[in-house]
Amino acid sequence: MKKDFLILNDQGVHARPATALVSKANEFKSNITLTLDRVTVDLKSIMGVLSLGITRGSLVTIEAIGPDEIHALEELEKVVKTLNLK
């Protein structure tokens, strides 16, 4: 299961929102990835997320595969909205 997000925050996904996303992703058993421009990283890895250099206007995809994938995507979407990334 996957969902696309357009990043609207002026600073993009910098350390604070990246940490929040990674922390939330680590609460789930599912494999969760983040993709930008055909480059995919593990959303449970802070270094992976920061390595993407996600800027304002980027279209990213979060994909979850596993036993709690639906709940994981719902909760990650809440984090994206709370941090005003979307």
N, C-alpha and C positions, 0 to 999 in steps of 0.2 A: 504494500500500500504506500502511495506517495502523494506528496502535495507540493505545489510550487508557491514560492513567496517572492514578491518584489520588495527589495530592501529600500525603504524610504528614509531611514535615519540619515541625517547629514554626515555623521561619522562612519556610517556603514556598520559592520560587525567588528568592533574593536574588542579589547580584552574583557571588559565588564560583561557585555552581552554574550560574548563567546563563552565565558565562564558559566553564565547562567544556563545557556543551552546545553553545554557539556554536562553540567551537574544534573539537569533534568533528564537528559538522555541516559545517564548512568543509573537512573532509578528503574530502568526497564530491562527485561531479559532479551528482548528482540535485538537483532542487529540493526543499527540505525546509521545511515550515511547521509552526508551532505554533499551535494554536487553543484559546482559552478563551472560553466563552460566546459563540460565533458571531463572535468577533473573531480574525482570522488574521493572523499576522506571519511574516516570513521568519526561520527559525531560525538563519540565518547572520548575523543582525543583533543585536548586543547591545542596542542601543537599543530595537529592536522587542520583544525578549523581556522586557526590564525594564519596558516600557510596559504590559505586561499586568497587572502587579501580582499575580502568582500567589501565593496564600496557602494555608495548610494546609487541606486538604479540597477543594481545587479539582480538577476533572476536566479534564485537558488531553488534546489529541490531537496526536500527531506524525504527519505524513504526508510520505512521500518518493515522488517520481515521477521516474524516470529510470533510467539504465543500472545503477546500483549501489544501487537502492532497498532491496533485501532486506538487503544487508550494512549499509547505513546505519542501518536501523531496529534491527538486531541490536546494533550498536555503541552507538547512542544509548540503547537499553534498558539496556545494561551501565553506562553513565554514570549513568543515573537510579538504578539499584540501588546503585552504588558510593557515590553521594552521599547515600544514605538518603532520597531524595525519595519513593520508593515504599515 
